[in-house]
């Protein structure tokens, strides 16, 4: 699975999870609520894609490399060492490593 495809799949899964929590089952919604849900889903997906998902990969190392390659994480701040970066990010309050069936995503928990 390519990084782009993995990013789309993970962002979609996370957005669907959030919207399901907010709106409940689609079958229980009327037409107006379904329209609102659809718009919220699109906005939530865009938020994950553009702001919240910092990197993706099959492993945490691949996710960190993706985040560094896209300029979202500066490995120089972690002496260029993936293990040091992982340990620092894992124990920080801003980043979260989320496992999905498609792989691992690094989320910026402060981004909207």
GIPEBEL-V552844 format. One record per residue. RES is the residue in three letters. SS is DSSP state (A for helix, B for strand, O for the rest). BURIAL is b if it has 9 or more other C-alpha atoms within 8 Angstrom, else e. Layout:
# GIPEBEL-V552844
res->[RES	RES]
ss->[SS	SS]
burial->[BURIAL	BURIAL]
This chain:
# GIPEBEL-V552844
res->[UNK	UNK	UNK	UNK	UNK	UNK	UNK	UNK	UNK	UNK	UNK	UNK	UNK	UNK	UNK	UNK	UNK	UNK	UNK	UNK	UNK	UNK	UNK	UNK	UNK	UNK	UNK	UNK	UNK	UNK	UNK	UNK	UNK	UNK	UNK	UNK	UNK	UNK	UNK	UNK	UNK	UNK	UNK	UNK	UNK	UNK	UNK	UNK	UNK	UNK	UNK	UNK	UNK	UNK	UNK	UNK	UNK	UNK	UNK	UNK	UNK	UNK	UNK	UNK	UNK	UNK	UNK	UNK	UNK	UNK	UNK	UNK	UNK	UNK	UNK	UNK	UNK	UNK	UNK	UNK	UNK	UNK	UNK	UNK	UNK	UNK	UNK	UNK	UNK	UNK	UNK	UNK	UNK	UNK	UNK	UNK	UNK	UNK	UNK	UNK	UNK	UNK	UNK	UNK	UNK	UNK	UNK	UNK	UNK	UNK	UNK	UNK]
ss->[O	O	A	A	A	A	A	A	A	A	A	A	A	A	A	A	A	A	A	A	A	A	A	O	O	A	A	A	O	O	A	A	A	A	A	A	A	A	A	A	A	A	A	A	A	A	A	A	A	A	A	A	B	B	B	B	B	O	O	A	A	A	A	A	A	A	A	A	A	O	O	O	O	O	A	A	A	A	O	O	O	A	A	A	A	A	A	A	A	A	O	O	O	O	B	B	B	B	B	B	O	O	B	B	B	B	B	B	O	O	O	O]
burial->[e	e	b	e	e	b	b	b	b	b	b	b	e	b	b	b	e	b	b	b	e	e	e	e	e	e	e	e	b	e	e	e	e	b	e	e	b	e	e	b	b	e	e	b	b	b	b	b	b	e	b	b	b	b	b	b	b	b	e	b	b	b	b	b	b	b	b	b	e	e	e	b	b	e	b	e	e	b	e	e	e	b	e	b	b	b	e	b	b	b	e	e	e	e	b	b	b	e	e	e	e	b	b	b	b	b	b	b	e	e	e	e]
